[in-house]
């Protein structure tokens, strides 16, 4: 009897040792295809996020089987403590203190399901992203077929749940989302944020505004036609913030008229778009095509202005500046005819001149000077002012003079411009061209007058708009303009005024990278020739040269602009 008990105890001990091993050998090995599929469902291995969706981990052979099966927690019960690495129990936090990346931006995949319940799909996503989902009642029967490689939780939910007429909502700041049916009258709207890398969301000013911002106020008589041009007209109705931002107009053109909304954040250079899902593929294509790095062009300009002035004077000039040879002023005498006492009642009307004894014999103080009334200041004892005959104007001046003047201005400005953005170079001043008088009166009173200086803005303005193509050629719209003032032949109140003179060009050229283009031809030439001759004598051959004076003056002004564009490589 004792021997039977010993044999029974050994049999039981042997069964306890052999049973786990036999269970391992009893399991069929999965096929290779099923094994790969299981690995795909488990998500990326190693340190990447995601976890298995299948409980493929088997207990080790030396570990005893669990005494009891794990049971789910009662809804509403507190979360049990989790023991990590055999240390002291640590409470699982329900909320993250701070999240650097949204849970929906975590990477998942690959996922391959065909005709699977919605709960299975969410279970796969939850296992790989550590995101919790709660499915409302009535969604268990929905099936889904999905084949996804690498994606994010957000994209998977947007593409799949919204196709099934579902929506999701986050609970507080936790990693838990509630999946529920979307209301029938609620539009299927999506809000996405796009950060632009190269397109600035700030208004681009016009050329007139740029000139006004870099120069002083235009005090010209006609500021609208001056070089400043003034600022352009007012804002366009309701869209003053979008002025000069072309991408906003383009994106708005593809949004739906009923639900599409667009907002901008210039601080972070982002677009916030809300619309139906069908619109976003086109919006993303537009942003991908337009938000590209634009090349920068270094524009080096050399501005050369050459002024030459040549004067030739040769010959014999007779008389004064207007050819005066002699001067004669006749005698003069004062008269009191019509004012003499007894003129109307007596016979004094018979005498045209007063009696000589009534006129002082003293000599005038201005002897030798010529007066248009009294001829000279010398008076005779009979009351007659002496006339004069003078040959002082008879003079011969021999002129032989050649003078030549040359002035040169050289400027070397440099500026960097973006592709298809106008660059501006300006060197100007407000020159005084004349005087102006302003009379102010109030209610018929005499009022007051003031005299000021009339000014006109003159100088050099160079506008360049470069464009780079794929072959490395640069197409430029070049618009140089130069204005100056010259002395006018007209005088106002004895003062010489100045006339504004303008020269300019506008052209489009295509050059290679680093090639120099020359813009010239803005040449102004003036030639004056004056010939003075003595009548009759000046027309006698050979001898007439002694009575002829020739004066010629030639003025040339040439403006040449050299421009060299260079593409800047990052």
GUKE-251831 format. One record per residue: residue in one letter; x, y, z of N, C-alpha, C in turn. Coordinates in pm, whole numbers, plus 50000, padded with zeros to 5 digits. Example, Ala and Ser with C-alpha at 12.3 -4.5 7.8 and 13.67 -1.06 7.14 Angstrom:
BEGIN
a513194943150780512304955050780513204967050780s512854977550708513674989450714512905000350787
//
This chain:
BEGIN
x500824987950000500005000050000500855012550000x501875012250077502815023750079503495025349945x503755014049879504405015149746503475021249644x502165018649650501205024549558501105039649577x501145044049700501085058549723502315065649665x503465059249676504695065549621504615066249470x504135055649406504025055849258503005066149213x501885067649284500875077749245501425091849258x502185094649362502785108049379503775110949268x504565100849230505535103249118504815105748989x503675098248964502925100548839502355114548834x501835119248946501285132948947502375143448924x503545141348986504645151048967505115151048823x505165139048760505595138348621504585145148529x503295143348562502265149848479502365165048490x502615169948611502745184448626503925189948548x505005182048532506205186948462506065185748311x505355174948265505295172348121504155179948055x503085183448127501905189548065502195202847995x502915212348051503185224847977503975222447850x504945212947857505735210347736504885204247628x503975195247665503115189047564502175199147502x501735208947578500845219247522501565227647420x502825230447441503585238247343503715230747213x504025217247222504175209347099502835207047031x501735208047107500425205647047499975217146959x500525229446977500105240946896500695239846757x499855242646659500315242546519501045255446489x502155254546417502905266546377502145273946269x501995287446278501225294846177502015295246047x501305295845933501995297145805502795310045800x503695310345699504575322245686503765334545653x502745333045564501925344745527501165350145646x500585340845728499855345445845500795351945945x502015346745953502985352746046503325366946005x503555369345875503845382945828502665392245850x501465386845825500285395145846500145399345992x500435389846080500365393046223501395403446261x502585402346204503615412346234503215426046182x502575426646063502125439546011501085445846102x500165437346152499155442746241499735447746372x500845441546415501455445546541502165458946529x502395463546407503045476446392504535475246395x505235486446385506695486446382507265481446512x508335473446498509025467946615510125477346659x510785473646765511895481646814511385492946901x512025504646883511695515946967510535524246916x509935520746797508865528846744507605526746826x506685536646812505435535846884504535525546820x503495521746889502565511746837502765498746913x501755490746908501845478146981501075467446908x501145455546955500445444546888498955445746908x498245441046806496795440246821496365425846845x497325416346829497045402146856497855397746977x497235389847064497945384947182498765372747143x499865375147074500705364347024501795360247122x501935368347229502975365047326502505353047410x503305342747418502995330647495503815330547624x503255324847726504025324347851505215314947836x506235317747908507435309347903507135295647963x507965285947922507715272047964507895270148112x508735278548172508985276448313508065284548402x507165292448341506255300548422504965293048440x504425292548556503145285548578502015293348517x500955286448471499805293448413499115301648519x498465312548476497775321048575496655313348641x496525316248764495485309248841494105313448797x493945326448766492625331548725492795340048602x491765340948520491785349348400491565363948442x492255373248372492055387448407490635391848374x490045399348460488695404348443488725419248417x487765423948333487655438348306487135445748426x487475458448431487055466648544485605470948527x484995472848638483635477948636483635492448589x482705496448496482675510348450482535519948567x483335530348563483295540248670484225537448784x484815525348786485745522048895487055529248875x487785532648981489075539548966490105530648902x491035536648836492085529348768493025523248870x493285510448853494165503648945495605507848923x496395506349026497795510149016498535500248928x499555505348861500355497348769501745495748828x502215483648830503545481048885504515479348769x505565486948768506535487048659507845481648712x508365470848644509695465648677509825460548818x508735456548877508825451049011509025461349118x508945474249084509145484549185507865487349259x507825498749322506635502649397505525506349300x504295503549337503185506849248503145521949221x502775525549094502715539549050501365541948986x500695552349030499385555448974499515559948829x498635554748744498635558748603497965572348589x498655582348531498035595648518496945595348412x495835601548445494735602148348494945613348247x495615624048283495855635348194497355637948186x497795641548067499185645248048499365659648094x500465662048164500715675648208500995684848089x501735680247993502035688247873502305678847759x501805681947642502005673447525502695681447416x503835676447375504575683147268503945680347133x503385668247116502755664246991501375659047023x500395662946942499025658146962498985642946945x498155635947023498055621347006497635617346865x496875625946799496415622546665497525623646561x498655629446598499765630746504500765619146516x500465609346596501365597946610501285589146486x502405582946453502495574646334501925560746362x501195555546265500665541946273500845535346139x500615522146136500685514646012501835504746011x501755494845922500675493245824499465486245884x498275488745821497025482745864496325477145740x495945464445748495215458245637494045450545695x492835455245669491605448945716490605448445601x489855437845595488855436145489487575431045552x486535439545544485245436145599485285434045749x486155440945820486285439445964485345449046035x484925445946154484085455246231484865468146263x484115478646285484735491446317485525490546447x485035482446541485755481046667487135474846646x487245465546550488555459646521489515470046467x489035478546376489905489146321490375498546431x489475502746518489875511746626490795504746725x490605491646744491495484046832492915483946776x493035482246643494365482546580495005496246597x494235506746571494775520346585495165523046729x494355518646823494655521046965495905513547007x496085501246958497265493546997498545499646944x498495505546828499715511046767500015525346809x499015532846854499215547046885499015550447031x498565540547113498275543047254497185553547272x496245554147177495115563247185493875555047218x493085559747314491895552547358490665557247280x489765548147250488545551147177487355545347254x486265552847253484985548447309483965548947197x483325537647168482355536747059480965537747120x480175546947067478805548247115477955536547068x476795535247128475915523847100475365524546958x475295513346893474745512546759475765512446648x477065513146680478115513346578478825499946565x478385489846641479105477146636478935470046502x477805472246435477525464946311478245470746191x478835482646203479515488746088480805481246059x481005478245933482225471545889483045481145805x484325478045793485235486945723486325478845657x486735483245541487855477245467488915488045447x490125485345488491165495445486492495488745458x493305495645377494675491445348495545503945361x496215505245471497035517045499498465512945524x499385520845472500785518645503501165527845619x502015537645596502415547045700501485559145697x500925562745808500055574345817499985578845962x499125588345991498895593046127497485589546170x497265590046301495935587046353494915596946298x495305609546287494395619846237493935616746095x494895613546008494555610745869493695598145857x493985588145938493185575945932491745578645973x491555586446080490195589446123489475598446025x490175608345969489545617445874489085610045749x489905600845701489585594045576488545583145593x488495576645708487635564945726486355568045802x486495574445916485295576845996484335586345927x484865596645861483975606145796483325600245672x483965590445610483315583545498482105575645547x482185570545667481085562945726480055571745796x480175584845783479225593645848479405594745996x480655593546043480955593946185481775606346218x481875609146343482715619946392483315615746524x484315622946568484975619646694485245632446771x485345631046901485545642446990486445638347104x487355647047139488315644247245487705647447381x488025639547480487565641847617488655649247692x488405662047713489385670147784490725670247714x491785668147794493135667447740493695653247746x492825643747762493265629947771493505624147633x493945611647631494165604447506492935596347464x491785600147514490555592747488489665600847395x489135594047293488255600347194486965592347186x485855599347173484545593147160484165593147013x483855581346959483435579846820481915578446819x481245587446742479795587446740479305591246602x477995589946584477405593346455477345608446439x477515612646314477415626946282475955630446257x475555642346302474185646646284473865647946136x472595645146101472205645245959472295659245900x471935669545978471985683245925473315690045951x474265683446006475575689346033476485687345912x477025698045855477905696445738479205689545775x479705682345682480965675145702482125684745680x482505692145784483535702445774484825697845839x485895702345782487235699345833487995712545846x488765713945950489625725645970491075720945968x491845726945880493265723645868494085736245874x495305734645925496245745745937497435743045846x497755752945762498875751745669499875762945700x501095759045723502175768745747502935771045617x502945783545574503635787245451505105790045482x505965784745400507415786245423508005798345353x507515801445233508175811745152507255823045109x505945821045118505025831745080504685839845205x505025852645210504715860645330503255864745331x502645863745448501255867945466501185882245518x501965890945457501955905145490501685912745362x500965924045369500645931445247501915936645179x501905935645047503015940644966502655954444914x503475964344945503175978144908503425980444760x502835991244710503035995144571504306003544558x504686006044433505896014044409505726028144461x504536033844442504296047344492504436048144643x503936038144714504056038044859505506035844902x506246027744828507656025544863508466038344843x508206045544735508936058144712508596068144822x507316068944858506916078444962507506074845097x507776062045122508306057845252509796060145265x510526060645154511986062145163512446076145130x511546085145090511936098745058511116108345142x511566120845145510836131145218509586135045141x508746142845204507496147045141507786155145015x507016152144911507196158844783506576172844790x507436183144782506956196944788506896203144650x506866194944546506816199944411505496207044386x505506215544282504286222744246503206213144201x503596202144136502656192044089503136178544140x502776175444263503296163144325502776150644257x501576151544197501026139544133501826135344012x502446144843944503276141543829504746140743863x505086143143991506476142744029506986128544040x508236127644083508866114544088508316106244202x507826113044308507296105444419506046097744385x505176103744304503986096844261502906096244366x503216099044494502216098644599501746084544628x501016083144732500496070044765499266067244684x499056054744656497936050744574496656052144653x495546050744581494226052944637493936044044756x492756045844811492396039444936492316024444928x491886018745038491806004245050490615999044972x490735987044924489615980644859488665975544966x487395976844933486355974645032486465961745108x486715962845240486635951245327487795941745322x488735943745232489835934145220491165941345225x491265951245310492495958945316493645950745370x493365940845454494455932545506494985923045401x494175919745298494595910345196495245917245077x495455930045087496005937344974497415932444943x497635928644820498945924244777499275909844811x498355902044871498585888044903497785879744805x498435875344699497725868644591497265854744629x497995847744715497645833944746496295833044818x495915843444894494625843244961493495843644860x493655851644756492625852144652492535838944577x493685832544554493675819844482493015808844565x493335808244694492745797844779491245800044795x490835812544810489405815344824488625811244699x489275811444584488555808044461488175793344453x488845784544528488545770244522487725765644643x487535774244742486715770444856485235770444818x484455762544890483015762444865482405775544913x481425780244838480835793244869480015792944997x479465781345034478575780645150479325778245279x480315769545277480975765545401482435769945409x483025773645298484455776645300484795789145378x485765788245466486255799545545487775799345547x488355811145542489815812445539490215823345636x491155820145723491715829845818493235828945812x493895839945845495355840545839495905844745974x497095840246001497855844346119499235848946072x499395861946045500685866745994501845864246089x501575863346219502665861546315503375848346291x502615837646266503205824446239503175820846091x502665829946008502615827845863501845815045828x500655813745884499845801745864498475805445809x497885795645740496515796545689495655786745768x494485791345809493515782845878492295781845786x492045769745736490995767745635489975757945692x488705761445679487595752845719486685750845599x486455738345562485625735545446485315720545443x484555716445340484235702345322485485694845278x485575681645304486815674445274487175674245126x486175675345036486485674244894487345685744843x487395696644917488125708544871489605707644904x489975700645009491345701445060492395695544967x492115684944891493155680444796493575691244698x492635699144649492975709944556493705721244628x493285724244752493985734644829495415730544856x495625718044894496985713344921497845713144796x497225710244682497995710544556498415724744522x497515734244543497845748344515498975753144606x498885749844734499925754344827501255747744795x501225734844758502485727944725503135733744600x502315738144504502885743544381503375757944397x502695765644481503035779944491504015782944603x503955775544712504825778444826506195772144803x506925778144713508275773444682509275784744702x510515780744717511575790544739511815798644612x511625811744622511845820544508513305825144504x513925825244387515325829544380515475844444407x516645848144453516995862144475518055866344374x517955878844331518845883944228519555896244282x520865896244271521685907944304521835916444179x521375928744186521425937944071522465948644101x523515948744021524575958744030524425968443913x524295981143944524105991343840525236001543845x525666005543727526626016543713525976027143626x525806038943683525126050043615526176060543582x526346063243454527366072743408526646083843331x526866096243373526326107943303527506116943263x527556120443135528646128543082528046141243022x528526152743067528106165743014529316172642952x529216176542827530276184042759529706197142707x530496207642721530096221142679531266227342603x531026231442477532076237042393531596250342337x532446260642351532116274242305533246279142215x532906283942094533856289841999533416304041967x534326313441987534056327441953535256332541872x534956337441751536026341941661535476353041571x536286363741554535916374741465536046388041535x535656398641462535706412341513534276417041530x533956420941652532606425541683532626440741693x531806447441610531736461941604530536466641685x530736477841755529666483541833529426475841962x528266478942022527916472542148527336458742126x526666453842231526106440442223524986439442120x524326450642089523266450941990523666458441864x524956460541846525456467041726525386482141729x525356488541845525286503241853526596509341802x526466519341719527626526641666527726540941721x526586548241728526566562141774525266564541848x525256575341927524086578942006523856593841993x522596598041964522256612241955520986614642034x521026624742125519876629242202519746644142181x518566648542127518366662742095518186671242217x518256684742199518046694042311516596693842355x516366698842476515026699142533514846712042610x513566716442625513246728542700511936726542772x511876731842896510676730542975509606740142924x508356736542950507246745242911506166744443018x505446755843037504306756243128503046760043053x502986755742929501846759042842500566753142901x499566761742918498286757742975498216759243123x499376761543190499406763243334499856777243376x500176785443279500696798843306499556807943350x499786816643452498726826143492498326835343376x497036837543362496526845943254496456838843122x496566825243127496566817743000495206818242932x494136816843015492806816442957492146830342948x492576840043032491946853443031492786863742958x494036860842937494926870242871495426864842738x496606869542703497206865142577498426856242597x498506850042717499656841542742499626828642660x498486825542603498396813342523499206814342394x499596826642359500366828242236501816823642253x502266822542375503666818642401503706803842444x504466795542366504566781242396505536778842510x506636786242511507636784742617507506796542711x507856794442838507836805842931508976815542897x508886827242959509936837142937511246832442998x512346836342936513656831542981514006836643120x513516848643157513856853443290513166845843399x512166837543363511466829543464512196816343493x513206813243414513916800643430515286803543487x515666795843588516946797843653518066794143557x519146801743564520306799243479521286789543541x520936784543659521846775343728521916762143652x523096756243658523326743643587522736732143669x522276722243598521776710143665522906702443730x522546693843820523536686243896524016673943820x523226669343724523596657043656524256659543523x525236668443515525906671743391526606659443335x526436657543203527106646543136526266634043127x525216632743207524366620843200523276622943096x522786612143044521776612542938520436608942999x519446617742980518106615443030517136616042912x516176607142907515286607342790514446619842778x514296627942885513496640242878514396652442860x515396653442947516226665542946517516663842868x517726652442805518936649642727520156649342816x520526660242871521636660942966521186668943086x521996669343185521686677443302522206691743290x522786695243176523356708743158522296718043098x522026729543165520986738943123521636752343084x521176757942977521696770942931520996782243004x521476794542982520876806343044519516809542986x519186803742872517896805842810516886794942847x517286785942939516366775642983516316763442892x517356761142816517396749842723518416739642775x517986727242777518906716442812519616711842686x520936710842694521736707442578521516692842538x521516690442407521486676842355522896671142349x523006658542300524306651942296524386642942173x525546642542117525856633242008527136625842048x527036612442066528146604642120528496593542023x529816591742002530356580541925531086570542016x530726571142145531396562242240531066547542212x529916544842148529536531142118530296525241999x530966534041928531726529141813533026522841862x532986508841867534136501541916534256488441838x535446483841828535726471341759536426461941856x535806450141881536346440341975536706427941897x537946423741908538426411741841538306400041938x537526389841900537276378341985537906365941922x538686358742001539276345941961539336337142086x538276329142107538156321542231537556307842199x538176297642255537646283942250537656278542392x536486275342443536376270042580535646256642574x536056247342662535506233942664535366229442810x534176224942844533916220142979533346205942976x533716197943075533246184143081532976180443226x531816174543249531426170043382530986155543373x531246147843478530936133643476530406129443613x529326121843609528716116543731528726101343723x529166095143831529256080543834528636075643965x527646066943951527016060644068527026045644052x527256038344164527316023644161526396017944269x525106019244252524206013244352524065998244332x523775991244443523535976844441522285974044523x521515964144477520285960644547519965946044519x519375939344617518945925444603517425925144596x516895918244496515455917744474515005903244465x513775900644510513175887544496512665885844354x512415873444318511895870444184510525876844166x510355884144054509105890844018508725901844117x509695907444188509445918544279510245930644233x509565941844216510205953744164511175959644266x512395962344220513405969044302513505983644258x513745992444353513736006744328515026012944378x515646021044292516816028944328516516043344291x516616052544388516256066544364517316075744423x517726085344341518636096044385518026108944335x517426116944425516636128344381516806139844479x516376151544433516366163644515515226172544468x514806181744557513776191544524514486204444483x514566206744352515296218244299514356230144286x514886242144314514126254544297514116258444151x512936259944092512816263343950512336277543927x511806284144028511316297944012510696302644141x510076314444132509396320244248507906320644222x507156320444330505706321244320505196330444430x504156338244395503556347744488502126343444516x501766344244642500436340444687499826352544756x498646356644708497926368044764496696362844835x496556366144960495416361745040494626373945083x493336374045054492466385245092491216379545158x490626387245246489446382845319488406393845317x487246391145253486116400445257486406413845195x487136414145086487386426745017488506434845076x489126430345183490246437745240491476436145151x492466444345178493676444145096494396430845106x494296424145221494926411145236496426412145246x497076400645229498536399945239499066391045128x500276393345092500926385444987502226379745042x502546367844991503786361245031504466355644908x505756355444912506556350644799507346338344844x507246328044767507956315644798508716310544678x509286298944696510086292644591509316280744536x509216280144406508576268744340509626257944315x509306245644357510276234744348509726223444263x510646215944208510306204044128511306193044161x510776180944187511656169744224512346164444099x513656164444104514466159943991515506150044044x516026141943954517046132243991516916119643909x517426108843964517476095943894516606085843967x515786078743890514956067843943515156055843852x515486044443913515706032043839514816021143898x513906015943815513016004943855513395992543776x513585981543848513975968943784513095957843842x512495949843755511705938143796512315925843733x513035917543809513695905643751512805893243761x513015884143668512345871143669513315860643619x513455849743695514395839043663513615827143610x514085821443498513445809443446514275797043481x513815785343437514465772843475515835771143409x516075777943297517355776543228518435785843281x518115793943380519105803043437519135816643371x518235819443276518165832643215517345841943304x517645854643296516975864743376516285874543282x514995875543295514215885343219513945897243308x514315909043262514195921043344513375931643272x512505938143348511815950143302512555961943364x513235969543281514085980443327513435993743288x513296002643385512676015643362513516026643427x514546031443358515316042643413514676056043371x514766065743459514266079243432515196089343498x515516099743424516406110143475515816123743441x515776132543537515256146143517516216156043578x516276167943516517186178443560516566191843523x517226202443561516756215943530517826223343451x517396231143354518296239443274517766253743275x518686263143254518306277243254517396280143136x516336287443163515356290843060515706304342999x515246306342874515446319242806514466329742856x513486325642935512466334642987512886339443125x512726352343149513006358243280511706363743338x511556362343467510376367343538510846377443641x510436390043621510836400943711512346401743725x513006400043612514456401143611515196389043663x514476378243698515106366143752514996354843651x516076347543636516096336243543515446324143608x514546318043536513876306043588514486293743521x514176282043577514716269443529513606261043467x513956254043362513016245043295513376230743329x512386222443372512666208243396512846200643265x513836191943262514106183543146514146169043193x513396160243126513296146243166513726137243052x514366126143091514746115742996514476102343061x514016092842984513686079843040513566069242933x513486057042977513356045542886512646034442962x511996025642887511326013942944511496002442847x512105991542895512395980342806512395967342885x512245956342814512325942942870513445935542800x514385930242877515545923542820515695909942886x516395900942818516705887642872518215885642863x518835882942976520285881542983520615868743059x521835864343045522325852943119522735857243259x522905847343344523325850143480524725856243480x524865868143537526145875043543526485883243420x525615883743320525885891443199525465905943220x526185915143156525935929443171525125934443052x524095942143082523275948342979523475963442988x523545969942871523805984342863522555991142810x522136001542880521006009742838521546023742815x521566027942689522076041142654521126048042559x521676057542486520866064742389520106076342445x520156078342577519466089842636520376102142624x520566106442499521486117242463520696129842432x521126140742490520546153842462521666162942411x521456168542292522476177142230521826190342189x522516201342223522036214842190523186222542128x522886228942014523916236741944523326250141902x523996260841941523596274541907524756281441835x524396288341727525416295641648524896309641618x525726319641649525356333741630526406340541543x525946347441436526836354741343526436369441346x527406378241373527196392741374528026399041263x527346407341181528026414041070527636428741065x528546436841016528256450840989527556451640853x526426458740842525736459340712526666464340601x526486458540484527246461540363528696456940376x529396462240476530816458840489531016444040522x530086438240599530256424440639530026414440528x529456418740416529176409640304530196410840191x531176419240209532226420340106533166408540120x533466401540009534366389940018535726394040076x536266385140156537576386540221537556398240319x537246410240270537246421740360536116420440462x535036413740424533906412540516534236404940644x535326396740640535716389640762536096399240873x536606411240837536986421140936535776427341004x534626425640947533406431441004532386420641042x532906408441071532046397141106532546390741235x531596386341321531896379341445530996366941454x531616355241479530906342541486531066336841627x529936332741687529926326641821529076313941814x529646302441855528926289641853529076282841989x527996275842027527976269042157527296255442139x527946244742184527406231242172527436224642311x526306218742348526176212142477525646197942454x526356187942505525966173942493525836167842633x524746160542652524516153442778524146139142744x524906129542797524676115442766524556107742897x523566098642902523336090443020523376075842978x524276068143042524446053943011524326046143142x523576035043137523346026743255523816012543224x524716007443307525195993543296524555985543410x523935974343377523275966143477523745951743466x524095945943581524575932043586523755924343689x522835915543648522085907343745522815894143774x522805890143898523445877643941522495870044032x522265857344000521385849144082522135844544207x521565847044322522185843144447521825828644478x522835820544507522635806444537522715804544687x521705797944744521685795644890522755785444930
//
